[in-house]
Amino acid sequence: MTVTLLARTLADFSATSGKSHDYAGGSERVRSGPIGDRRWRTMFVASVAAGKAFCDLQGELDVERPPAGHDSIVGETKAKGGALNYDELVVYAEEAALPEHLIVYSL
C-alpha cells in the first residue's frame, strides 16, 4: 500500500495479514453478480528493504520522515516491549519495496 502525504511517499507494511487487510480498505470494490453483491479488496505481497531501521516503541509511526541517520521505522509489538498489537514497517522511498504478488480476495 502506498499513500502520498505532504509530497512524500510513505509505505506501510506488515507481516500480519489482518493488519494489511485493515489498510486495504481503500482498494475495496463492490461487484454485483447473480448471487448478490460481493466486496473485493487487493493487497500486494512485497519484499521490503528496511535499510537502517529506527525501532519505535511508542507506536508513533505517522511522521514525515525517519530520524536522522535512519531509512525506515519499525513499530514494535507489545510482545517486544512496544505499543502495537501487530508489527509494522514504514519506509520512505519507493525503491525500498518490490511488489512480488498481487492478491485479490473477496470478503
N, C-alpha and C positions, 0 to 999 in steps of 0.2 A: 504494500500500500504506500502510495506517495502523496503527500499533501504539500502544497506550496503555501507558505506563510511568510509574510514580510519579505518577499522577494528572495527567499532562500528555499532550498529543497530540504525537507525533513522526511525521513522514512523510519517508521516504527516496525519492529519485527519481534516475533515471539515464537518460541518452540512449542507453545501451548496452543492447540488448535482452537479451543474455546475463546481465548483472548483474541486471536486473529479473527475469529468469527464476529466478535463484537465490533472490531474495527472495519469489517467488510460491509457494514450496513449501507454505505454509500453506493455499493455496486448492486444493491438489490433491485430486481425487476420482477414484475408480475406478468405471467403469460396465461391467457385463457385457453382452455382445451375442452375436449368432450367430457371430461370428468370433473371440470371445475377449474378454478384459478389455482396456479401453483406459483410459489415465490422461489426465486433463484438468486444465488449470490456467487461471487467469484473471489478467489484469492490466489496469490502466487506462492509457490514454494521457491525459495531463493537461497543461494549461497551468499553469505554476507561477510565482508572483511571488516572487522571492528577496528583494526589499527590499534592505536594506544587508547584503551578504553578507560574512562573515568567511572568508578563504581559509586553509584548514588544509593544511599541507604534511606533517604527521606521520601523517595517517590516523586521528586520534582524534576520530571523529565521534559516538560514543555518549556524549554529555554531556547533562545535564539541560536546559541552555539555552545559547544562543549567548553569547559575550562581551558585556558591556555595550555598548550602542550599536549592536548588530547584530541582524538579524532572522532570519538563517539562517547555515548553514555550508556552504561548498563544499570538498569534498575534491579536491585537485589530483592529477592523474595524474603518473606518473613522467616522462612526456614534457614536463611543465610544471614539473618540479622537485619534485613531491610524492611521496607514498609509495604511492598507489593505482594499481592496474593499469587501472581504469576510473573514469570520472567519477562523482561522487555529489553530490547536493544534499540537505541536511536542512533542513526548515522546521518551525516550532514552532507554527504557527497553522493551523487547518483552512481558514480562508478564503483562505489563500495558494495553495491548489491547486483548480483547476477541472477535474474529470474531463470529458473530451470523448468518449472511446470506450472501450468495454469489449471486450477481446479474450479470446476463449475458444479455446483451442488444445489439441490432443492431442499426447502425447509418443510 
